Amino acid sequence: MMLISTPSLKRGCSASAGHTARPRPPTMGLYFLDYGAGNVQSLANSLKKLGYSFQWITCADDFHKATSLIFPGVGAYGQAIDALESKGFLHPLREYIASGRPYFGICIGMQVLFQSSTENPSKRGLGVVPSPIEEFDNADKSVPHMGWNAVELLDPAHKSDEGVSTSAHYYFVHSFRAAYDPVAFPEAAEWAHGVTQYGQEIFIASVRKANVFGTQFHPEKSGDAGLKIISSWLVESEPARAVAPPTPRVPRAPRPKDSLTKRIVACMDVRSNDQGDLIVTKGDQYDVREKSTEGAVRNLGKPVALAARYYAAGADELCLMNITSFRHSPLRDQPMLAVVRAAAEEVFVPLTIGGGIKDTVDPDGTKLTALEVAGAYFRAGADKVSIASEAVLVVERMRQRARDSGHNEDAAIGDGTSAIETIARAYGRQAVVVSIDPRRVYVAADYDGPYKSELVFGRPDGEEHERGRAWWYQCTVSGGREARPLSVVQLARGAERLGAGEIVLNSIDRDGTGKGFDIDLVQLVRSSVRIPIVASSGAGAAAHFVEVFEKTGVEAALAAGIFHRGEVAIPDVKAALVEASFNTRT
């Protein structure tokens, strides 16, 4: 595994101050632990927003200087344990927690408190909480658990001062969890502060006992509700942070339905205009130049300003897609990284970056792996990276290897070297999104070719050009300009096997039409994989979001142009979802 170090880790054992705005005591002894993978910049930005300063743990001796410690992080459990051990941090971390000084762990920072994880069975955790971390059952739901869900406090009378609200939603993104079971794990139940239901499973969403506080969700990505949790913990005196009593063992039975919300995602295609300025653009059928004004690139606003606007409007996630030429040397040319850094300082919801996430060579001959490129974006503030054309090509190669060896192409597995595999291995599958750009291929209704099992048939009451016809969905690369011999189902299933955690499902046929999402396409892919899906392309009204959720059950829906042009507002979409009785974050 190759880990991208923070700048502070390169300067030896000397703590460097974090960025600060309106410093507020008591923060002199507040330290951040970065084990070397995942996006910690988001939490640093949160503290900057709240006016707190901090220092980085740069060597084992820094643990003795810390009077409060925050351990944020995402990634695989085993990689985190290995990284802590290789840096000499695991034993000092255990000693720090045993000392009684306040500790706040987020995601991986909470999971390492447990004994072990089935994600990496050979690795042992700190064992502070006496129970294991196990994978979600995906029989009745998509995995990873990705999105905004509610938290139920187990003892609100005594534990409401951490800022966790039962009326808010918080952002979760994980495949492994600690089950809440006071019968099987009675001692662990005493640590449980809050629980969350996903599908029919109830798991520990937060822990709180003595000096330890931890959340499975990401408060730094949970908007104002999450910032309140961070602020509530910090505003307490350090002695007060270290005296939480055990939680009573309270049995919990699952409700008929969980509280996971439907996510609304605002997407911004970013490219340089003819003057070299970065702008957000959107075209019809992927053509971004105006048909008037001498073919200028369509300018719909500045990316950071739009991102801030959509965050304020209630977008659940944001996507920044790099569609300009500098994506071919993403780390030598810095403008997109600068956009990500600036956006991450303004928005406190998940941020996905796409474009150029692949093995590449800079103009000066410097070779960069996809993992290095992704790592730079995570360090800048991104939470997920999106891979498009590269995913098509790697699935094609994977299937070809299976054919050459006489194996079943539909059960083919990767060789461990692809961008999807390497990034998922280092940062967790939840960090990898595959963006799919399929288009319809019309065939006769009695078609008997290789994609027969994936055929969709036009309905008698459907659009006139679809009636009496059949079609399958062919994958494309280069923004839809080149068709490939791969179906949408083959690509979706291949991406899932390689380790992708989510699919953004576009539609070349519907893009820019305003006719609504391609329901047939979304239903086809939804029934083919067990990872979350974001429906994209074609939305023209708030009702289209309701329709895609009602008819397909996908977890999220994305739009771009209608938001940029002000044709549909995000609050109007949320209001329509509430009226249709969907859980949503308002």
C-alpha positions as CSV (number, residue, x, y, z in Angstrom):
1,M,0.0,0.0,0.0
2,M,1.2,3.5,-0.8
3,L,0.0,6.2,1.5
4,I,0.1,9.9,0.8
5,S,1.5,11.8,3.8
6,T,0.3,15.1,5.0
7,P,2.9,17.9,4.8
8,S,3.3,17.9,8.6
9,L,4.4,14.3,8.6
10,K,7.4,15.2,6.5
11,R,8.9,17.7,8.9
12,G,9.9,15.2,11.7
13,C,8.7,15.3,15.2
14,S,7.5,18.9,15.4
15,A,3.8,19.7,15.7
16,S,2.6,22.2,13.1
17,A,-0.4,24.4,13.8
18,G,-3.5,23.8,11.8
19,H,-5.3,26.5,10.0
20,T,-7.1,28.8,12.3
21,A,-9.9,31.4,12.3
22,R,-11.1,33.3,15.3
23,P,-9.1,31.0,17.7
24,R,-11.1,29.9,20.7
25,P,-9.7,28.3,23.9
26,P,-9.3,25.7,25.0
27,T,-7.4,24.3,22.0
28,M,-3.8,24.4,23.0
29,G,-3.5,20.7,23.5
30,L,-5.9,19.6,20.7
31,Y,-4.2,17.2,18.3
32,F,-5.3,15.4,15.1
33,L,-4.2,11.9,14.4
34,D,-3.8,11.2,10.6
35,Y,-2.8,7.6,9.9
36,G,-1.9,8.5,6.3
37,A,-5.0,7.6,4.2
38,G,-8.4,9.1,3.8
39,N,-9.7,12.6,3.8
40,V,-8.8,14.4,7.0
41,Q,-8.9,17.8,5.5
42,S,-12.7,18.0,5.8
43,L,-12.4,17.9,9.6
44,A,-9.6,20.4,9.6
45,N,-11.9,22.7,7.5
46,S,-14.7,22.1,10.0
47,L,-12.5,23.3,12.9
48,K,-11.4,26.3,10.9
49,K,-15.1,27.1,10.2
50,L,-15.8,26.8,14.0
51,G,-12.8,28.9,14.9
52,Y,-10.6,26.3,16.6
53,S,-6.9,25.5,16.0
54,F,-5.2,22.2,16.4
55,Q,-1.9,20.4,15.9
56,W,-1.0,17.2,14.0
57,I,0.4,14.1,15.6
58,T,3.7,13.8,13.8
59,C,5.5,11.2,16.0
60,A,4.9,9.1,19.0
61,D,6.1,11.8,21.5
62,D,3.2,14.0,20.4
63,F,0.7,11.8,22.1
64,H,2.2,12.9,25.5
65,K,1.6,16.5,24.5
66,A,-2.0,16.1,23.6
67,T,-4.7,16.9,26.1
68,S,-7.5,16.2,23.6
69,L,-7.2,13.9,20.6
70,I,-9.4,13.5,17.4
71,F,-8.8,10.6,15.1
72,P,-10.8,11.1,11.9
73,G,-10.5,8.8,8.9
74,V,-11.9,6.6,6.2
75,G,-10.5,3.5,4.6
76,A,-10.1,-0.2,5.2
77,Y,-9.7,-1.5,8.8
78,G,-6.6,-3.6,8.2
79,Q,-4.8,-0.8,6.3
80,A,-5.5,1.6,9.2
81,I,-4.1,-0.8,11.8
82,D,-1.0,-1.5,9.5
83,A,-0.4,2.2,9.1
84,L,-0.7,3.0,12.8
85,E,1.7,0.2,13.5
86,S,4.2,1.2,10.8
87,K,4.3,4.8,12.1
88,G,4.7,3.6,15.7
89,F,1.3,5.1,16.7
90,L,-0.7,2.1,17.8
91,H,0.8,1.6,21.2
92,P,0.9,5.3,22.0
93,L,-2.7,5.6,20.9
94,R,-3.7,2.8,23.3
95,E,-1.8,4.4,26.1
96,Y,-3.4,7.8,25.4
97,I,-6.9,6.4,25.7
98,A,-6.0,4.5,28.8
99,S,-4.7,7.7,30.4
100,G,-8.2,9.1,30.6
101,R,-7.6,12.1,28.3
102,P,-10.5,13.0,25.9
103,Y,-10.7,11.1,22.7
104,F,-13.0,11.6,19.7
105,G,-12.9,8.9,16.9
106,I,-14.7,9.3,13.6
107,C,-15.5,6.3,11.3
108,I,-12.2,4.4,11.3
109,G,-11.3,6.3,14.4
110,M,-14.3,4.7,16.1
111,Q,-13.9,1.3,14.6
112,V,-10.3,0.8,15.8
113,L,-11.7,1.0,19.3
114,F,-13.3,-2.5,18.8
115,Q,-11.7,-5.9,19.1
116,S,-11.5,-6.8,15.4
117,S,-13.2,-6.5,12.0
118,T,-14.2,-9.2,9.5
119,E,-13.0,-6.8,6.8
120,N,-9.4,-7.9,7.9
121,P,-9.8,-10.8,10.4
122,S,-6.1,-11.1,11.0
123,K,-5.8,-7.6,12.4
124,R,-6.5,-6.8,16.0
125,G,-8.0,-3.5,17.1
126,L,-7.5,-1.7,20.4
127,G,-10.1,-3.8,22.2
128,V,-11.5,-0.8,24.2
129,V,-15.0,-1.8,23.2
130,P,-15.4,-5.6,23.6
131,S,-17.1,-6.6,20.4
132,P,-16.3,-7.1,16.7
133,I,-17.0,-5.1,13.6
134,E,-18.8,-7.1,11.0
135,E,-20.1,-6.6,7.4
136,F,-23.6,-5.6,6.7
137,D,-26.0,-8.2,5.4
138,N,-26.9,-7.1,1.8
139,A,-29.9,-9.4,1.5
140,D,-32.4,-6.5,2.0
141,K,-30.3,-3.4,1.1
142,S,-27.4,-2.0,-0.7
143,V,-23.9,-2.1,0.8
144,P,-22.1,0.2,1.5
145,H,-24.5,2.0,3.8
146,M,-24.2,5.3,2.1
147,G,-26.2,8.4,2.8
148,W,-28.1,10.3,5.5
149,N,-29.7,8.4,8.4
150,A,-31.1,9.1,11.8
151,V,-29.5,8.3,15.2
152,E,-31.5,7.2,18.3
153,L,-29.9,8.1,21.6
154,L,-30.0,5.2,24.1
155,D,-29.9,7.4,27.2
156,P,-30.9,10.9,26.1
157,A,-31.5,12.0,29.7
158,H,-27.8,11.7,30.5
159,K,-26.1,11.8,27.1
160,S,-27.6,14.7,25.1
161,D,-24.7,17.1,25.7
162,E,-22.6,15.8,22.8
163,G,-24.8,17.7,20.3
164,V,-26.3,14.6,18.7
165,S,-29.9,15.3,17.8
166,T,-32.7,12.7,17.2
167,S,-34.4,15.1,14.8
168,A,-31.3,15.4,12.5
169,H,-29.8,13.2,9.8
170,Y,-26.1,12.4,9.7
171,Y,-23.9,11.2,6.8
172,F,-22.8,7.5,6.9
173,V,-20.6,5.7,4.4
174,H,-19.4,2.3,5.5
175,S,-19.7,-1.4,4.7
176,F,-18.9,-2.8,8.2
177,R,-20.6,-2.0,11.5
178,A,-20.8,-3.0,15.1
179,A,-24.1,-4.7,15.8
180,Y,-26.0,-3.4,18.8
181,D,-26.9,-6.5,20.7
182,P,-27.0,-6.1,24.5
183,V,-27.6,-9.9,24.9
184,A,-24.7,-11.2,22.9
185,F,-22.4,-8.2,23.8
186,P,-23.6,-6.8,27.1
187,E,-20.3,-5.0,27.9
188,A,-20.2,-3.4,24.5
189,A,-23.8,-2.2,24.9
190,E,-22.6,0.0,27.9
191,W,-20.4,1.9,25.4
192,A,-23.2,2.5,22.9
193,H,-24.3,6.1,22.9
194,G,-26.6,6.1,19.9
195,V,-27.9,3.5,17.4
196,T,-29.0,3.6,13.8
197,Q,-31.2,1.2,11.8
198,Y,-30.3,0.2,8.2
199,G,-32.6,-2.3,6.6
200,Q,-33.4,-4.6,9.4
201,E,-30.1,-4.2,11.2
202,I,-29.5,-2.0,14.2
203,F,-25.9,-1.0,14.7
204,I,-23.9,1.3,17.0
205,A,-23.8,4.8,15.5
206,S,-21.9,6.4,18.4
207,V,-20.0,5.4,21.5
208,R,-19.6,7.4,24.7
209,K,-18.1,6.2,28.0
210,A,-15.5,7.8,30.3
211,N,-13.1,9.8,28.1
212,V,-14.1,8.2,24.8
213,F,-16.5,9.5,22.2
214,G,-16.8,8.2,18.7
215,T,-19.2,8.3,15.7
216,Q,-19.6,5.9,12.9
217,F,-21.1,8.7,10.8
218,H,-19.1,11.7,9.6
219,P,-20.1,14.9,11.5
220,E,-17.7,16.9,9.3
221,K,-19.8,15.9,6.3
222,S,-23.2,16.2,8.0
223,G,-23.8,19.9,7.4
224,D,-24.8,22.2,10.3
225,A,-26.0,19.2,12.4
226,G,-22.6,17.7,12.2
227,L,-20.8,20.9,13.0
228,K,-22.9,21.2,16.1
229,I,-21.6,17.8,17.3
230,I,-18.0,18.9,16.8
231,S,-18.6,22.2,18.5
232,S,-20.5,20.7,21.4
233,W,-17.6,18.3,22.2
234,L,-15.0,21.1,21.9
235,V,-16.9,23.7,24.0
236,E,-17.0,21.3,27.0
237,S,-14.1,21.6,29.4
238,E,-11.6,18.8,29.0
239,P,-12.4,17.3,32.4
240,A,-16.1,17.2,31.4
241,R,-15.3,15.3,28.2
242,A,-13.7,12.5,30.2
243,V,-16.5,11.5,32.7
244,A,-19.4,10.0,30.7
245,P,-21.1,7.1,32.6
246,P,-21.9,3.7,31.0
247,T,-25.2,3.4,29.1
248,P,-28.0,1.2,30.4
249,R,-28.4,-1.9,28.3
250,V,-31.6,-1.1,26.4
251,P,-33.0,-3.7,24.0
252,R,-34.0,-2.4,20.6
253,A,-36.1,-4.1,17.9
254,P,-36.0,-3.0,14.3
255,R,-38.9,-0.9,13.0
256,P,-40.6,-1.9,9.7
257,K,-38.5,0.8,7.8
258,D,-35.3,2.6,8.4
259,S,-34.7,6.3,8.3
260,L,-32.2,6.4,5.4
261,T,-33.0,9.4,3.2
262,K,-33.1,9.8,-0.5
263,R,-30.2,11.8,-1.6
264,I,-30.3,14.7,-4.0
265,V,-27.0,15.3,-5.8
266,A,-26.0,18.5,-7.6
267,C,-23.4,17.9,-10.3
268,M,-21.0,20.5,-11.9
269,D,-19.1,19.8,-15.1
270,V,-16.0,22.0,-14.8
271,R,-13.8,23.0,-17.7
272,S,-11.7,25.9,-18.9
273,N,-13.2,28.4,-21.3
274,D,-11.4,29.9,-24.2
275,Q,-9.8,32.4,-21.9
276,G,-8.5,29.8,-19.6
277,D,-10.9,30.4,-16.7
278,L,-12.5,27.5,-14.9
279,I,-16.3,27.5,-15.3
280,V,-19.2,25.2,-14.8
281,T,-20.8,24.3,-18.1
282,K,-23.5,22.0,-19.3
283,G,-24.6,21.0,-22.8
284,D,-27.2,19.1,-24.7
285,Q,-25.9,15.6,-25.6
286,Y,-22.5,16.5,-24.2
287,D,-22.0,19.5,-26.5
288,V,-21.0,22.4,-24.2
289,R,-20.6,25.2,-26.8
290,E,-23.2,27.8,-27.5
291,K,-24.8,27.6,-30.9
292,S,-24.8,31.4,-30.9
293,T,-22.1,33.8,-29.6
294,E,-19.6,32.2,-32.0
295,G,-19.4,28.9,-30.3
296,A,-18.2,30.0,-26.9
297,V,-18.1,27.5,-24.0
298,R,-21.5,27.8,-22.2
299,N,-20.8,29.5,-18.8
300,L,-23.2,28.7,-16.0
301,G,-21.1,30.0,-13.1
302,K,-18.0,29.6,-11.1
303,P,-17.5,26.1,-9.5
304,V,-16.8,27.2,-5.9
305,A,-19.6,29.7,-5.9
306,L,-22.1,27.2,-7.3
307,A,-21.0,24.6,-4.8
308,A,-21.6,26.9,-1.9
309,R,-25.0,27.9,-3.3
310,Y,-26.1,24.3,-3.6
311,Y,-24.8,23.4,-0.1
312,A,-26.9,26.3,1.3
313,A,-29.9,25.1,-0.7
314,G,-29.8,21.7,0.9
315,A,-28.0,19.5,-1.6
316,D,-27.1,16.2,0.1
317,E,-23.9,15.7,-2.0
318,L,-21.9,17.6,-4.6
319,C,-20.0,16.4,-7.7
320,L,-17.3,18.3,-9.5
321,M,-16.5,16.6,-12.8
322,N,-13.3,17.7,-14.6
323,I,-14.1,17.7,-18.3
324,T,-11.2,19.8,-19.5
325,S,-7.8,19.0,-21.1
326,F,-5.7,19.5,-18.0
327,R,-7.1,16.2,-16.5
328,H,-4.4,14.5,-18.6
329,S,-1.8,15.8,-16.2
330,P,-3.9,16.3,-13.1
331,L,-1.1,16.8,-10.5
332,R,1.2,19.0,-12.7
333,D,-1.6,21.4,-13.6
334,Q,-3.2,22.4,-10.3
335,P,-6.4,24.3,-11.1
336,M,-8.8,21.5,-10.3
337,L,-7.0,20.7,-7.1
338,A,-7.4,24.4,-6.1
339,V,-11.1,24.2,-6.9
340,V,-11.5,21.2,-4.6
341,R,-9.6,22.8,-1.8
342,A,-11.7,26.0,-2.0
343,A,-15.0,24.1,-2.3
344,A,-14.1,21.9,0.7
345,E,-13.7,25.0,2.8
346,E,-17.2,26.1,2.0
347,V,-19.3,22.9,1.9
348,F,-19.7,20.3,4.6
349,V,-21.4,17.6,2.7
350,P,-19.7,14.8,0.7
351,L,-17.8,15.9,-2.4
352,T,-17.1,13.6,-5.3
353,I,-14.4,14.4,-7.9
354,G,-14.2,12.9,-11.4
355,G,-12.0,13.2,-14.5
356,G,-8.5,12.0,-14.9
357,I,-8.4,9.5,-12.1
358,K,-6.1,7.0,-13.8
359,D,-2.5,6.0,-14.2
360,T,-1.0,8.9,-16.1
361,V,2.3,10.5,-17.2
362,D,2.8,14.3,-16.8
363,P,4.4,16.2,-19.6
364,D,7.8,16.1,-17.9
365,G,7.7,12.3,-17.9
366,T,6.7,11.9,-14.3
367,K,4.6,8.7,-13.9
368,L,1.6,8.9,-11.6
369,T,-0.6,6.0,-10.5
370,A,-4.3,6.4,-10.2
371,L,-3.9,5.9,-6.4
372,E,-1.5,8.9,-6.3
373,V,-3.9,11.0,-8.2
374,A,-6.9,10.0,-6.0
375,G,-4.8,10.6,-2.9
376,A,-4.0,14.1,-3.9
377,Y,-7.7,14.8,-4.4
378,F,-8.6,13.2,-1.0
379,R,-5.9,15.4,0.6
380,A,-7.5,18.5,-1.0
381,G,-10.9,17.7,0.5
382,A,-12.6,15.2,-1.8
383,D,-14.5,12.3,-0.2
384,K,-15.0,10.1,-3.3
385,V,-13.5,9.8,-6.8
386,S,-15.4,9.0,-9.9
387,I,-14.0,6.7,-12.6
388,A,-15.7,6.5,-16.0
389,S,-13.9,5.4,-19.2
390,E,-11.1,3.7,-17.3
391,A,-13.7,1.4,-15.7
392,V,-15.0,0.3,-19.1
393,L,-11.6,-0.6,-20.3
394,V,-10.6,-2.5,-17.2
395,V,-13.8,-4.5,-17.2
396,E,-13.2,-5.3,-20.9
397,R,-9.7,-6.6,-20.1
398,M,-11.0,-8.5,-17.1
399,R,-13.6,-10.3,-19.2
400,Q,-11.0,-11.0,-22.0
401,R,-8.7,-12.7,-19.5
402,A,-11.6,-14.9,-18.4
403,R,-12.3,-15.8,-22.0
404,D,-8.7,-16.6,-22.8
405,S,-8.5,-18.9,-19.8
406,G,-11.8,-20.6,-20.5
407,H,-13.6,-19.2,-17.5
408,N,-17.0,-17.6,-17.2
409,E,-16.8,-13.9,-18.2
410,D,-19.7,-12.9,-15.9
411,A,-17.7,-14.2,-12.9
412,A,-14.4,-12.6,-13.9
413,I,-12.3,-10.9,-11.2
414,G,-9.6,-8.3,-11.4
415,D,-5.9,-8.7,-11.2
416,G,-5.5,-6.2,-8.4
417,T,-3.8,-3.5,-10.5
418,S,-6.8,-1.4,-11.7
419,A,-7.6,2.1,-10.4
420,I,-10.8,0.8,-8.9
421,E,-9.0,-2.0,-7.0
422,T,-6.0,0.0,-5.8
423,I,-8.0,3.0,-4.6
424,A,-10.7,0.8,-2.9
425,R,-7.9,-1.3,-1.2
426,A,-6.3,1.8,0.3
427,Y,-9.3,4.0,1.0
428,G,-12.2,1.6,1.2
429,R,-14.8,0.8,-1.5
430,Q,-17.0,3.7,-0.4
431,A,-14.4,6.1,-1.8
432,V,-14.8,4.8,-5.4
433,V,-17.6,5.7,-7.7
434,V,-18.0,4.3,-11.2
435,S,-19.8,6.6,-13.7
436,I,-21.5,4.8,-16.5
437,D,-22.5,6.4,-19.8
438,P,-24.7,3.9,-21.8
439,R,-26.9,4.5,-24.9
440,R,-29.7,2.5,-26.3
441,V,-29.1,0.0,-29.2
442,Y,-32.4,-0.8,-30.9
443,V,-32.9,-4.3,-32.2
444,A,-35.7,-6.4,-33.5
445,A,-38.2,-7.7,-30.9
446,D,-37.2,-11.3,-31.7
447,Y,-33.5,-10.5,-31.2
448,D,-31.5,-13.6,-30.1
449,G,-28.0,-12.1,-29.6
450,P,-25.6,-12.0,-26.7
451,Y,-27.6,-9.3,-24.8
452,K,-31.0,-11.1,-25.1
453,S,-31.3,-11.4,-21.3
454,E,-30.9,-7.6,-20.9
455,L,-33.5,-6.5,-23.5
456,V,-36.0,-3.8,-22.7
457,F,-39.2,-3.8,-24.7
458,G,-41.2,-0.7,-25.6
459,R,-44.6,-0.4,-24.0
460,P,-47.7,0.2,-26.0
461,D,-48.4,3.4,-24.1
462,G,-44.8,4.5,-24.2
463,E,-43.2,7.1,-26.5
464,E,-44.1,6.5,-30.1
465,H,-40.6,5.7,-31.4
466,E,-40.3,3.0,-28.7
467,R,-43.5,1.1,-29.4
468,G,-43.0,-2.4,-30.7
469,R,-39.3,-2.1,-30.4
470,A,-36.6,-3.6,-28.2
471,W,-33.2,-2.4,-27.1
472,W,-30.2,-3.1,-24.9
473,Y,-27.8,-0.5,-23.4
474,Q,-24.3,-0.3,-24.7
475,C,-21.5,1.3,-22.7
476,T,-19.4,4.2,-24.1
477,V,-16.2,6.0,-23.3
478,S,-14.9,9.6,-23.9
479,G,-18.0,11.3,-22.7
480,G,-20.3,9.1,-24.9
481,R,-18.4,9.7,-28.1
482,E,-17.1,6.1,-28.5
483,A,-19.2,2.9,-28.2
484,R,-17.7,-0.2,-26.7
485,P,-18.6,-3.9,-26.9
486,L,-19.8,-4.0,-23.4
487,S,-23.4,-3.8,-22.0
488,V,-24.4,-1.7,-19.0
489,V,-25.1,-4.8,-16.9
490,Q,-21.7,-6.3,-17.7
491,L,-20.0,-3.1,-16.7
492,A,-22.1,-2.5,-13.5
493,R,-21.5,-6.1,-12.3
494,G,-17.8,-5.9,-13.2
495,A,-17.3,-2.6,-11.4
496,E,-19.0,-4.1,-8.3
497,R,-16.7,-7.1,-8.4
498,L,-13.6,-4.9,-8.7
499,G,-14.6,-3.0,-5.6
500,A,-16.6,0.0,-6.6
501,G,-18.8,1.3,-3.8
502,E,-21.4,3.2,-5.9
503,I,-22.6,3.7,-9.5
504,V,-23.6,7.0,-11.1
505,L,-25.9,5.9,-13.9
506,N,-26.1,8.4,-16.7
507,S,-28.2,8.1,-20.0
508,I,-26.9,9.5,-23.2
509,D,-30.4,9.2,-24.7
510,R,-32.0,11.3,-21.9
511,D,-29.2,13.8,-21.2
512,G,-30.5,17.3,-21.5
513,T,-34.0,16.3,-22.7
514,G,-35.9,17.1,-19.5
515,K,-38.2,14.1,-20.1
516,G,-37.3,12.4,-16.9
517,F,-34.9,9.7,-15.9
518,D,-34.7,6.5,-18.0
519,I,-36.7,4.4,-15.7
520,D,-36.1,1.2,-17.7
521,L,-32.3,1.7,-17.6
522,V,-32.3,2.4,-13.9
523,Q,-34.5,-0.6,-13.1
524,L,-32.3,-2.9,-15.1
525,V,-29.1,-1.9,-13.3
526,R,-30.8,-1.7,-9.9
527,S,-31.8,-5.3,-10.2
528,S,-28.3,-6.3,-11.3
529,V,-26.1,-5.1,-8.4
530,R,-26.2,-4.6,-4.7
531,I,-24.2,-1.4,-4.3
532,P,-25.9,2.0,-4.2
533,I,-27.0,3.7,-7.4
534,V,-27.3,7.4,-8.3
535,A,-29.7,7.9,-11.1
536,S,-28.7,10.7,-13.6
537,S,-29.7,12.4,-16.8
538,G,-33.0,13.6,-18.0
539,A,-34.6,15.3,-14.9
540,G,-36.7,18.3,-15.9
541,A,-39.1,18.6,-12.9
542,A,-39.3,17.8,-9.2
543,A,-41.8,15.1,-10.1
544,H,-39.1,13.2,-12.0
545,F,-37.1,12.7,-8.8
546,V,-40.2,11.3,-7.1
547,E,-40.9,9.0,-10.0
548,V,-37.4,7.5,-10.1
549,F,-37.4,6.8,-6.4
550,E,-40.9,5.3,-6.5
551,K,-40.3,3.1,-9.5
552,T,-36.7,1.9,-9.0
553,G,-35.8,2.2,-5.3
554,V,-32.4,3.8,-6.0
555,E,-30.6,5.6,-3.2
556,A,-29.9,8.9,-4.9
557,A,-30.7,11.1,-8.0
558,L,-28.5,13.6,-9.7
559,A,-29.1,16.7,-11.8
560,A,-27.0,19.5,-13.2
561,G,-28.4,21.8,-15.9
562,I,-31.9,22.3,-14.3
563,F,-30.2,23.4,-11.1
564,H,-27.6,25.6,-12.8
565,R,-30.3,27.4,-14.9
566,G,-32.7,27.8,-12.0
567,E,-35.4,25.7,-13.8
568,V,-35.8,23.5,-10.7
569,A,-34.7,24.4,-7.2
570,I,-33.3,21.8,-4.7
571,P,-35.8,22.9,-2.0
572,D,-38.6,22.2,-4.4
573,V,-37.3,18.7,-5.0
574,K,-37.1,18.1,-1.3
575,A,-40.6,19.4,-0.8
576,A,-41.9,17.0,-3.5
577,L,-40.2,14.1,-1.8
578,V,-41.7,15.0,1.6
579,E,-45.2,15.2,0.0
580,A,-44.6,11.7,-1.5
581,S,-43.7,10.4,2.0
582,F,-40.0,9.8,1.3
583,N,-37.4,10.3,4.0
584,T,-35.3,13.4,3.1
585,R,-33.0,15.8,4.7
586,T,-34.7,19.2,4.7
